[in-house]
Amino acid sequence: MTIETNITKMLGIKHPIIGAPMGPFYTTDLTIAISEVGGLGVLSDTNLLSDMAKGKNAIQIMKKTC
């Protein structure tokens, strides 16, 4: 079942579920899971700035998965 609201229309998502970033935790798996079911997964940038290698890796994983 798809829930249609102004937010889902604006963001192009199926469900009005937005996964907020939760630093200082890595949220790659959570972001992917929310995105795969039609919500808006948001990757935490706290760790992306403190460890650029892990940050780049997380972004690459997101690009390949979603």
C-alpha positions in Angstrom: 0.0 0.0 0.0 1.3 3.4 -0.9 0.6 6.4 1.2 0.4 9.6 -0.8 1.0 13.0 0.8 2.5 16.3 -0.2 5.9 15.1 1.1 5.8 11.8 -0.8 4.9 13.7 -4.0 7.6 16.3 -3.5 10.4 13.8 -2.7 9.3 11.1 -5.0 9.0 8.4 -2.4 6.3 5.8 -1.7 5.9 6.2 2.1 6.2 9.2 4.4 9.0 7.6 6.3 12.2 9.6 6.7 15.2 8.0 8.4 17.0 10.8 10.3 20.8 10.6 10.6 21.9 9.5 14.0 25.5 10.5 14.6 28.0 9.4 15.7 26.7 6.1 14.4 27.2 4.7 10.9 23.7 4.6 9.3 24.5 3.0 5.9 22.5 -0.2 6.6 19.6 1.7 8.0 19.6 4.2 5.2 19.6 1.4 2.6 16.8 -0.5 4.4 14.6 2.6 4.6 15.3 3.5 0.9 14.6 0.0 -0.3 11.1 0.0 1.2 10.2 3.3 -0.4 11.1 5.8 2.4 13.7 8.5 2.4 16.9 7.1 4.0 19.4 9.8 5.1 23.0 8.9 5.6 24.7 10.4 8.7 27.4 12.9 7.8 29.0 13.0 11.3 31.3 10.1 10.5 31.7 11.1 6.9 33.6 14.2 7.9 35.7 12.6 10.6 36.8 9.6 8.6 36.8 10.4 4.9 37.7 6.9 3.8 34.8 5.4 5.6 32.6 8.2 4.4 33.5 7.6 0.8 32.9 3.9 1.2 29.5 4.5 2.7 28.5 6.7 -0.3 29.8 4.1 -2.8 27.7 1.4 -1.0 24.7 3.7 -1.2 25.2 4.3 -4.9 25.5 0.6 -5.7 22.6 -0.5 -3.6 20.0 2.2 -4.1 
